[in-house]
Amino acid sequence: ISWWNPLQSLLSSMKQACEILTRDPEGGAARIPFETFSFLYSYLASIDGEISETEINAFLEGIKEQADKHHGMVLIRHF
């Protein structure tokens, strides 16, 4: 399917995961720990099979830099 964008689909799934797993109140930042985000992202990206390990690692590096500025928490706006 030409319109299928695996990265966009993965990021949409990660947004939903953040909203489900957060301890923030409804409508809040939907923060989750980087370790949780990293585990889920790596797992889902590996299942997808269209995103290389290099791309996965580079993306997570950037997210970790942002999370480190927020006490190890990933916010949806980081991605």
Helices and strands as residue ranges (DSSP letters): H 6-21, E 32-33, H 34-48, H 53-68, E 73-74, G 76-78
